[in-house]
Amino acid sequence: MKTLKDILEGCKVLKTIGDENIAISGITFDSRAVGQGFLFVAMTGTSADGHQFIEASVDKGAVAVICEKLPQEIRNNVVYIVTDNSAKALGIISSNFFDKPSHKLKLVGITGTNGKTTTATLLYRMARGLGFKAGLLSTVRNYIDDEPVEATHTTPDSVQLNLLLKKMADRGCKYAFMEVSSHAIVQDRIAGLNFTGAIFSNITHDHLDYHKTFEEYLRAKKKFFDNLPKDAFALINADDKNGKVMVQNTAAAVKYYGLKSMADFKAKIIESHFDGTLLNIDKTELWTKFLGEFNAYNLLAVYSTSILLGFQKDEVLKVLSKFDTVEGRFEYLHSNDGVIAIVDYAHTPDALVNVLNTINQIRTRNEQLIVVVGAGGNRDKTKRPKMAKACVQNSDKVILTSDNPRFEEPMDIIKDMEAGIEEQYRRNYLVIADRKEAIKTACMMAKKGDIILVAGKGHEPYQEIKGVKYHFNDKEIIVEQFMLNKTNPQ
């Protein structure tokens, strides 16, 4: 069992009341999870201030408290540590408490608006495909080598994050790949972690409900690269205009990948079909099951990172060619009567344009492209009209529906989306607020050769309404409808 003094290593301590040599049995920032001998970290969150629960935590068995301001009552049997940033302290002490697991792994973080899940997942598959034990922390699912662990956030809290990394290290994993969200960066959830490398995919309009302005969102992403150690690498998308901004102040070795600009790692799309894409990566042709320019970037990022990690080029390309698509990321079904349904997580204007452009570049235009799309409630409202506009401008028919309405009314969200639809496109869309009915309608409208895109939720197995998550899976509804229509989904 570690002492408080052990796990405070590296923390900025402004004041100490009590003996730091006290033993600590566990760490938490949630007063409901406090056990006997715990350290409670009081943090100011978006919905509550942890400082209000210090006394309750002590009553439940906390023997030490980290806080930014001391409580009115100081207990004799409790040690109080004052710091200027409790969230950052939590990251550092979590790493120390679990024996600095990120130092025992080659940890690579992926940040950006789009592509994080696919890139992280494929890097995990790459390491395992090359015979290494590896871990994954992603929006869809976490893995400790081959053991799946449910994912509740894009980036877990500091305690859970370090616990998962420790389990990976204990299991013999050599590599770990994780999505790094802008929320996690700003909230210092990754404080105390040692990254071998970091990848920047792109940055577009998203999460402005949280960051308020695009500049703040940009700064959040940049902070990740600002804090990289000098022995790490920073792999940047050279074709994103904000890529160079990310690494203005980094100490890491900077490398670039791209399809269009000068870069250390280059790729080119040779052919595109609905069953795959022929790429040229670093002067070698490669057939892949992935579609679209956005996936070419993802695959190039995976290839580039693999080379930077020291993997052999020929082996990397061999594994890359065998990859299947990632759940909920341009995942498609096709029936025997020739209807194609694509399920994708695209929930930003840019991501929708990318997916729609990919479909439009491949299709013949002799068929209909039908899009089912909604927008999340209690999130950035400014992107809603842009999402609808992107869909009506790049498809034949759009069904506006519900996504995860959360605590908003679905029709209010849809009205926000409708504001982005110009007069000439008014005949190109209809509104069906019930998402299941919207998907069923799209399937019934589709004829032989038509393409249905169901966007926004991707892999998610739920729909969140008024604080409750109900089982809901876009793919399941499509399969069910195909069967009812006496088609055979494949």
VEXDREN-2710 file (C-alpha; in Angstrom, 1 decimal):
% VEXDREN-2710
k/r/px/py/pz
1/MET/0.0/0.0/0.0
2/LYS/1.3/3.4/-0.9
3/THR/1.6/6.4/1.3
4/LEU/0.2/9.9/0.5
5/LYS/3.8/11.1/0.1
6/ASP/4.5/8.5/-2.5
7/ILE/1.6/9.4/-4.7
8/LEU/2.1/13.2/-4.4
9/GLU/5.3/13.0/-6.4
10/GLY/5.2/15.6/-9.1
11/CYS/2.2/17.4/-7.8
12/LYS/2.2/21.1/-7.1
13/VAL/1.5/21.3/-3.3
14/LEU/0.7/24.8/-1.9
15/LYS/-0.1/23.8/1.6
16/THR/-0.1/20.6/3.7
17/ILE/-2.1/20.0/7.0
18/GLY/-1.2/16.7/8.6
19/ASP/1.3/13.8/8.0
20/GLU/1.9/12.8/4.4
21/ASN/3.2/9.4/5.5
22/ILE/-0.3/8.1/6.0
23/ALA/-1.3/5.0/4.0
24/ILE/-3.8/5.3/1.1
25/SER/-6.0/2.4/0.1
26/GLY/-7.7/4.0/-2.9
27/ILE/-8.4/7.3/-4.8
28/THR/-11.6/8.8/-6.0
29/PHE/-13.1/12.2/-7.0
30/ASP/-16.6/10.8/-6.5
31/SER/-17.8/11.0/-2.8
32/ARG/-20.2/8.1/-3.4
33/ALA/-17.2/5.8/-4.1
34/VAL/-15.2/6.7/-1.0
35/GLY/-14.0/3.7/1.0
36/GLN/-12.0/3.3/4.2
37/GLY/-8.5/4.8/3.9
38/PHE/-9.2/6.6/0.6
39/LEU/-7.9/9.8/-0.7
40/PHE/-10.7/12.1/-1.9
41/VAL/-9.9/14.7/-4.6
42/ALA/-12.2/17.6/-4.6
43/MET/-12.7/19.0/-8.1
44/THR/-14.9/21.7/-9.5
45/GLY/-16.9/20.1/-12.3
46/THR/-19.4/21.3/-14.8
47/SER/-22.4/20.3/-12.7
48/ALA/-21.1/20.2/-9.1
49/ASP/-18.3/21.3/-6.9
50/GLY/-16.5/18.5/-5.2
51/HIS/-15.5/20.8/-2.4
52/GLN/-19.1/20.5/-1.1
53/PHE/-18.6/16.8/-0.5
54/ILE/-15.4/16.9/1.5
55/GLU/-17.1/16.4/4.9
56/ALA/-19.3/13.6/3.5
57/SER/-16.2/11.9/2.1
58/VAL/-14.4/12.1/5.4
59/ASP/-17.5/10.6/7.2
60/LYS/-17.3/7.7/4.8
61/GLY/-13.7/6.9/5.5
62/ALA/-11.5/9.3/3.6
63/VAL/-8.2/9.9/5.5
64/ALA/-6.8/12.5/3.1
65/VAL/-8.2/15.3/0.9
66/ILE/-6.8/17.1/-2.0
67/CYS/-8.5/20.4/-2.6
68/GLU/-8.1/23.9/-4.1
69/LYS/-9.6/25.5/-1.0
70/LEU/-9.8/24.2/2.5
71/PRO/-13.1/23.3/4.1
72/GLN/-14.4/25.3/7.1
73/GLU/-14.0/22.3/9.4
74/ILE/-10.5/20.8/9.6
75/ARG/-10.5/17.3/11.1
76/ASN/-7.6/16.1/13.3
77/ASN/-7.5/12.6/11.8
78/VAL/-7.4/13.8/8.1
79/VAL/-4.6/15.1/6.0
80/TYR/-5.4/18.1/3.8
81/ILE/-3.4/19.0/0.7
82/VAL/-4.0/22.3/-1.1
83/THR/-3.1/22.5/-4.8
84/ASP/-3.9/25.0/-7.5
85/ASN/-5.4/22.4/-9.9
86/SER/-7.2/19.4/-8.4
87/ALA/-7.9/17.8/-11.8
88/LYS/-4.3/17.9/-12.8
89/ALA/-3.3/16.6/-9.4
90/LEU/-5.7/13.7/-9.8
91/GLY/-4.0/12.7/-13.1
92/ILE/-0.6/12.7/-11.5
93/ILE/-1.5/10.9/-8.3
94/SER/-3.5/8.3/-10.3
95/SER/-0.4/7.5/-12.3
96/ASN/1.7/7.3/-9.2
97/PHE/-0.8/5.2/-7.3
98/PHE/-0.9/2.6/-10.2
99/ASP/2.9/2.5/-10.6
100/LYS/3.1/4.8/-13.6
101/PRO/1.7/2.3/-16.1
102/SER/2.1/4.6/-19.1
103/HIS/5.8/4.5/-18.6
104/LYS/5.7/0.7/-19.1
105/LEU/3.9/0.9/-22.4
106/LYS/4.5/2.6/-25.7
107/LEU/1.4/4.9/-25.5
108/VAL/0.1/6.7/-28.6
109/GLY/-2.7/9.2/-28.4
110/ILE/-4.9/10.3/-31.3
111/THR/-6.7/13.6/-31.3
112/GLY/-8.8/15.5/-33.8
113/THR/-12.4/16.0/-34.7
114/ASN/-12.8/13.0/-37.0
115/GLY/-11.0/9.8/-37.4
116/LYS/-9.9/9.1/-33.8
117/THR/-11.8/5.9/-33.3
118/THR/-10.8/4.3/-36.7
119/THR/-7.2/5.3/-36.3
120/ALA/-6.9/4.1/-32.7
121/THR/-8.7/0.8/-33.4
122/LEU/-6.6/0.0/-36.5
123/LEU/-3.4/0.8/-34.7
124/TYR/-4.5/-1.7/-32.0
125/ARG/-5.3/-4.3/-34.6
126/MET/-1.9/-3.5/-36.3
127/ALA/0.1/-4.2/-33.2
128/ARG/-1.8/-7.4/-32.5
129/GLY/-1.6/-8.5/-36.1
130/LEU/2.2/-8.2/-35.9
131/GLY/2.2/-10.5/-32.9
132/PHE/2.3/-8.0/-30.0
133/LYS/0.1/-7.7/-27.0
134/ALA/-1.7/-4.3/-27.1
135/GLY/-4.4/-2.2/-25.4
136/LEU/-7.1/0.1/-26.8
137/LEU/-9.0/3.0/-25.3
138/SER/-11.7/4.2/-27.7
139/THR/-15.2/5.5/-28.0
140/VAL/-16.6/2.2/-29.2
141/ARG/-14.8/-0.3/-26.9
142/ASN/-11.7/-0.7/-24.7
143/TYR/-9.5/-3.7/-24.9
144/ILE/-6.9/-5.2/-22.5
145/ASP/-5.1/-7.3/-25.1
146/ASP/-8.0/-9.5/-26.3
147/GLU/-10.3/-8.8/-23.4
148/PRO/-13.1/-6.3/-24.2
149/VAL/-14.0/-3.7/-21.6
150/GLU/-17.1/-1.4/-22.0
151/ALA/-16.3/2.2/-23.0
152/THR/-18.4/4.9/-21.4
153/HIS/-16.4/8.0/-22.5
154/THR/-14.1/8.7/-25.4
155/THR/-11.3/9.2/-22.7
156/PRO/-12.0/7.8/-19.2
157/ASP/-11.4/9.7/-16.0
158/SER/-7.8/9.8/-14.7
159/VAL/-8.4/7.0/-12.1
160/GLN/-10.0/4.6/-14.6
161/LEU/-7.6/5.5/-17.3
162/ASN/-4.5/4.6/-15.2
163/LEU/-6.2/1.5/-13.9
164/LEU/-6.9/0.3/-17.4
165/LEU/-3.3/1.1/-18.4
166/LYS/-2.0/-0.8/-15.4
167/LYS/-4.1/-3.8/-16.4
168/MET/-2.6/-3.6/-19.9
169/ALA/0.9/-3.5/-18.5
170/ASP/0.3/-6.3/-16.1
171/ARG/-1.1/-8.4/-18.9
172/GLY/2.1/-8.0/-20.8
173/CYS/0.9/-5.4/-23.3
174/LYS/3.8/-3.5/-25.0
175/TYR/1.6/-0.9/-26.8
176/ALA/-1.5/1.1/-26.0
177/PHE/-3.5/3.3/-28.3
178/MET/-6.1/5.8/-27.1
179/GLU/-8.4/8.4/-28.4
180/VAL/-7.7/11.8/-26.7
181/SER/-10.8/14.0/-26.7
182/SER/-10.7/17.8/-26.3
183/HIS/-12.7/17.5/-23.1
184/ALA/-10.1/15.1/-21.6
185/ILE/-7.3/17.5/-22.5
186/VAL/-8.9/20.6/-21.0
187/GLN/-10.0/18.6/-17.9
188/ASP/-6.5/17.3/-17.4
189/ARG/-7.6/13.7/-17.5
190/ILE/-4.4/12.8/-19.3
191/ALA/-2.1/14.6/-16.8
192/GLY/0.7/12.4/-15.6
193/LEU/0.7/10.1/-18.7
194/ASN/3.8/9.5/-20.7
195/PHE/3.1/9.5/-24.4
196/THR/5.4/7.8/-26.9
197/GLY/3.6/9.6/-29.7
198/ALA/0.6/11.8/-30.6
199/ILE/-1.4/12.0/-33.8
200/PHE/-3.4/15.0/-35.1
201/SER/-6.1/13.9/-37.6
202/ASN/-7.9/17.2/-38.4
203/ILE/-10.0/19.8/-36.7
204/THR/-13.4/21.0/-37.8
205/HIS/-16.6/22.5/-36.3
206/ASP/-17.6/20.5/-33.1
207/HIS/-18.1/20.7/-29.4
208/LEU/-18.6/24.4/-29.3
209/ASP/-21.3/23.8/-26.7
210/TYR/-18.4/23.1/-24.4
211/HIS/-15.5/25.1/-25.8
212/LYS/-17.7/28.1/-26.8
213/THR/-15.4/29.2/-29.7
214/PHE/-13.4/27.5/-32.4
215/GLU/-10.3/29.2/-31.0
216/GLU/-10.8/27.6/-27.6
217/TYR/-11.4/24.2/-29.3
218/LEU/-8.1/24.7/-31.2
219/ARG/-6.2/25.6/-28.1
220/ALA/-7.6/22.5/-26.3
221/LYS/-6.2/20.2/-29.0
222/LYS/-2.9/22.1/-29.1
223/LYS/-2.4/21.7/-25.4
224/PHE/-1.9/18.0/-25.9
225/PHE/1.1/18.6/-28.2
226/ASP/2.5/21.4/-26.0
227/ASN/2.9/18.9/-23.2
228/LEU/4.6/16.1/-25.1
229/PRO/8.1/15.0/-24.0
230/LYS/11.1/15.6/-26.3
231/ASP/11.6/11.9/-26.9
232/ALA/8.0/11.5/-28.3
233/PHE/6.8/12.0/-31.9
234/ALA/4.0/14.3/-33.1
235/LEU/2.4/13.0/-36.3
236/ILE/0.5/15.7/-38.1
237/ASN/-2.0/15.8/-41.0
238/ALA/-0.1/18.1/-43.4
239/ASP/-3.3/18.7/-45.4
240/ASP/-5.2/20.3/-42.4
241/LYS/-4.5/24.1/-42.3
242/ASN/-4.3/23.9/-38.5
243/GLY/-1.8/21.1/-38.4
244/LYS/1.2/23.3/-38.0
245/VAL/-0.5/25.3/-35.3
246/MET/-0.7/22.1/-33.2
247/VAL/3.1/21.8/-33.0
248/GLN/4.2/25.4/-32.7
249/ASN/5.4/24.8/-29.1
250/THR/6.0/21.1/-29.0
251/ALA/9.3/19.6/-27.9
252/ALA/8.4/16.3/-29.7
253/ALA/9.9/15.3/-33.1
254/VAL/7.4/16.5/-35.7
255/LYS/6.5/14.3/-38.7
256/TYR/3.8/14.9/-41.4
257/TYR/1.5/12.7/-43.4
258/GLY/-0.8/13.7/-46.3
259/LEU/-2.5/13.0/-49.6
260/LYS/-1.9/16.5/-51.1
261/SER/0.8/18.5/-49.4
262/MET/4.5/17.8/-49.0
263/ALA/4.9/15.2/-46.2
264/ASP/7.1/12.6/-44.7
265/PHE/4.5/9.9/-45.4
266/LYS/2.4/10.1/-48.6
267/ALA/-0.5/8.3/-50.1
268/LYS/-2.7/8.6/-53.2
269/ILE/-6.1/7.1/-54.1
270/ILE/-5.8/5.1/-57.4
271/GLU/-9.3/3.6/-57.6
272/SER/-12.5/3.7/-55.5
273/HIS/-15.4/1.2/-55.5
274/PHE/-18.1/0.2/-53.0
275/ASP/-16.1/-2.9/-52.1
276/GLY/-12.9/-1.1/-51.5
277/THR/-10.1/1.3/-52.5
278/LEU/-6.8/0.9/-54.3
279/LEU/-4.2/3.1/-52.6
280/ASN/-0.6/3.9/-53.2
281/ILE/1.2/4.3/-49.9
282/ASP/4.8/5.3/-49.9
283/LYS/5.1/4.1/-53.5
284/THR/3.5/0.7/-52.8
285/GLU/0.0/-0.2/-54.1
286/LEU/-2.4/-1.6/-51.5
287/TRP/-6.0/-2.8/-51.9
288/THR/-8.1/-2.1/-48.8
289/LYS/-11.8/-2.6/-47.8
290/PHE/-12.0/1.0/-46.6
291/LEU/-13.7/3.6/-48.7
292/GLY/-13.2/7.4/-49.1
293/GLU/-10.6/10.0/-48.8
294/PHE/-11.2/10.4/-45.1
295/ASN/-10.3/6.7/-44.6
296/ALA/-7.2/7.1/-46.8
297/TYR/-6.1/9.6/-44.2
298/ASN/-6.9/7.2/-41.4
299/LEU/-5.0/4.3/-43.0
300/LEU/-2.0/6.6/-43.8
301/ALA/-1.9/7.7/-40.2
302/VAL/-1.9/4.1/-39.1
303/TYR/0.9/3.3/-41.6
304/SER/3.0/6.3/-40.6
305/THR/2.6/5.6/-36.8
306/SER/3.5/2.0/-37.4
307/ILE/6.8/3.0/-39.1
308/LEU/7.6/5.5/-36.4
309/LEU/7.1/2.8/-33.8
310/GLY/9.7/0.7/-35.6
311/PHE/7.5/-1.8/-37.4
312/GLN/8.7/-3.2/-40.7
313/LYS/7.1/-1.6/-43.8
314/ASP/6.3/-4.9/-45.7
315/GLU/4.7/-6.4/-42.6
316/VAL/2.7/-3.3/-41.9
317/LEU/1.3/-3.2/-45.4
318/LYS/0.4/-6.9/-45.3
319/VAL/-1.6/-6.4/-42.1
320/LEU/-3.1/-3.2/-43.4
321/SER/-4.5/-5.0/-46.5
322/LYS/-6.4/-7.5/-44.3
323/PHE/-8.2/-4.9/-42.1
324/ASP/-12.0/-4.9/-42.0
325/THR/-14.0/-1.7/-41.4
326/VAL/-14.5/-0.4/-37.8
327/GLU/-17.9/-0.8/-36.3
328/GLY/-20.2/2.1/-37.1
329/ARG/-17.6/3.8/-39.3
330/PHE/-18.8/3.6/-42.9
331/GLU/-20.1/0.2/-42.1
332/TYR/-22.3/-1.0/-44.9
333/LEU/-24.9/-3.7/-45.6
334/HIS/-26.3/-4.8/-48.9
335/SER/-29.3/-6.9/-49.8
336/ASN/-29.8/-9.3/-52.6
337/ASP/-32.1/-6.9/-54.5
338/GLY/-29.2/-4.4/-54.6
339/VAL/-30.0/-1.8/-51.8
340/ILE/-26.9/-0.6/-50.0
341/ALA/-27.2/0.8/-46.4
342/ILE/-24.3/2.6/-44.8
343/VAL/-24.1/3.3/-41.1
344/ASP/-21.7/6.0/-40.0
345/TYR/-21.0/8.0/-36.8
346/ALA/-20.7/11.3/-38.8
347/HIS/-22.3/13.9/-36.5
348/THR/-20.5/17.1/-37.7
349/PRO/-21.0/19.1/-40.9
350/ASP/-17.5/18.2/-42.1
351/ALA/-17.8/14.5/-41.3
352/LEU/-21.1/14.4/-43.2
353/VAL/-19.6/16.1/-46.2
354/ASN/-16.7/13.6/-46.2
355/VAL/-19.0/10.6/-46.1
356/LEU/-21.4/12.0/-48.7
357/ASN/-18.6/13.0/-51.0
358/THR/-17.2/9.5/-50.8
359/ILE/-20.6/8.0/-51.8
360/ASN/-21.1/10.5/-54.6
361/GLN/-17.6/9.9/-56.0
362/ILE/-18.4/6.2/-56.3
363/ARG/-22.1/6.0/-57.3
364/THR/-23.4/6.2/-60.9
365/ARG/-26.1/8.9/-60.2
366/ASN/-28.6/6.5/-61.7
367/GLU/-29.7/5.7/-58.2
368/GLN/-31.1/7.6/-55.2
369/LEU/-29.0/8.6/-52.2
370/ILE/-31.3/8.7/-49.2
371/VAL/-29.9/10.2/-45.9
372/VAL/-31.3/9.7/-42.4
373/VAL/-29.8/12.3/-40.0
374/GLY/-30.4/14.0/-36.7
375/ALA/-28.5/16.1/-34.3
376/GLY/-27.7/15.5/-30.6
377/GLY/-29.6/17.4/-27.9
378/ASN/-27.9/19.6/-25.3
379/ARG/-24.9/20.0/-27.6
380/ASP/-23.5/22.6/-30.0
381/LYS/-26.6/24.1/-31.7
382/THR/-24.7/26.1/-34.3
383/LYS/-23.8/23.0/-36.2
384/ARG/-27.4/21.8/-36.7
385/PRO/-28.4/23.9/-39.7
386/LYS/-25.0/23.2/-41.3
387/MET/-25.5/19.5/-40.9
388/ALA/-28.9/19.7/-42.6
389/LYS/-27.5/21.9/-45.4
390/ALA/-24.7/19.5/-46.1
391/CYS/-27.1/16.6/-46.4
392/VAL/-29.7/18.2/-48.7
393/GLN/-26.9/19.6/-51.0
394/ASN/-25.2/16.3/-51.4
395/SER/-28.0/13.7/-51.6
396/ASP/-31.4/13.1/-53.4
397/LYS/-33.6/12.8/-50.3
398/VAL/-33.1/13.6/-46.6
399/ILE/-35.1/12.4/-43.6
400/LEU/-34.6/14.7/-40.6
401/THR/-35.1/12.7/-37.4
402/SER/-34.0/12.4/-33.8
403/ASP/-30.5/11.4/-32.7
404/ASN/-29.9/11.5/-28.9
405/PRO/-32.3/14.3/-27.9
406/ARG/-31.2/14.1/-24.3
407/PHE/-33.2/16.8/-22.5
408/GLU/-34.4/18.6/-25.6
409/GLU/-37.5/18.0/-27.6
410/PRO/-36.7/16.3/-30.9
411/MET/-38.9/18.7/-32.9
412/ASP/-37.0/21.7/-31.5
413/ILE/-33.7/20.2/-32.7
414/ILE/-35.2/19.4/-36.1
415/LYS/-36.4/23.0/-36.4
416/ASP/-32.9/24.2/-35.8
417/MET/-31.7/21.8/-38.6
418/GLU/-34.4/23.0/-41.0
419/ALA/-33.1/26.6/-40.7
420/GLY/-30.1/25.6/-42.8
421/ILE/-32.2/24.3/-45.7
422/GLU/-32.5/26.8/-48.6
423/GLU/-35.7/27.2/-50.5
424/GLN/-34.5/25.2/-53.6
425/TYR/-34.0/22.1/-51.4
426/ARG/-37.3/22.3/-49.5
427/ARG/-38.8/19.4/-51.6
428/ASN/-35.8/17.2/-51.0
429/TYR/-36.5/16.4/-47.3
430/LEU/-39.1/15.2/-44.9
431/VAL/-39.4/15.1/-41.1
432/ILE/-40.0/11.9/-39.2
433/ALA/-39.0/12.5/-35.5
434/ASP/-39.1/8.9/-34.5
435/ARG/-35.7/7.5/-35.6
436/LYS/-36.9/3.9/-36.0
437/GLU/-39.7/5.1/-38.2
438/ALA/-37.3/7.3/-40.2
439/ILE/-35.0/4.4/-40.9
440/LYS/-37.9/2.1/-41.8
441/THR/-39.2/4.7/-44.2
442/ALA/-35.8/5.1/-45.9
443/CYS/-35.6/1.3/-46.4
444/MET/-39.1/1.2/-47.9
445/MET/-38.4/4.2/-50.2
446/ALA/-35.2/2.5/-51.5
447/LYS/-35.3/0.7/-54.8
448/LYS/-32.8/-1.6/-56.5
449/GLY/-29.4/0.1/-56.6
450/ASP/-30.3/2.9/-54.2
451/ILE/-28.1/3.9/-51.3
452/ILE/-29.2/4.7/-47.7
453/LEU/-26.9/6.6/-45.3
454/VAL/-27.9/6.5/-41.7
455/ALA/-25.7/9.0/-40.0
456/GLY/-25.0/10.3/-36.5
457/LYS/-25.0/7.3/-34.1
458/GLY/-22.8/4.7/-35.7
459/HIS/-21.8/2.1/-33.2
460/GLU/-24.0/3.4/-30.3
461/PRO/-26.4/0.7/-29.0
462/TYR/-28.7/3.3/-27.3
463/GLN/-30.8/6.4/-27.7
464/GLU/-30.6/8.9/-24.8
465/ILE/-33.9/10.5/-23.9
466/LYS/-34.6/12.6/-20.8
467/GLY/-31.6/11.1/-19.0
468/VAL/-32.5/7.5/-19.8
469/LYS/-30.5/5.3/-22.4
470/TYR/-32.9/3.0/-24.3
471/HIS/-31.6/0.2/-26.4
472/PHE/-31.4/1.4/-30.0
473/ASN/-29.1/0.2/-32.8
474/ASP/-29.3/1.7/-36.3
475/LYS/-27.8/-1.5/-37.9
476/GLU/-30.3/-3.8/-36.2
477/ILE/-33.2/-1.8/-37.5
478/ILE/-31.8/-1.8/-41.1
479/VAL/-31.3/-5.6/-40.9
480/GLU/-34.8/-6.1/-39.5
481/GLN/-36.3/-4.0/-42.3
482/PHE/-34.3/-5.7/-45.0
483/MET/-35.7/-9.1/-43.7
484/LEU/-39.2/-7.8/-43.7
485/ASN/-38.8/-6.7/-47.2
486/LYS/-37.7/-10.2/-48.0
487/THR/-34.2/-9.1/-48.8
488/ASN/-31.0/-10.8/-47.6
489/PRO/-28.7/-8.4/-45.7
490/GLN/-25.0/-9.3/-46.1
END
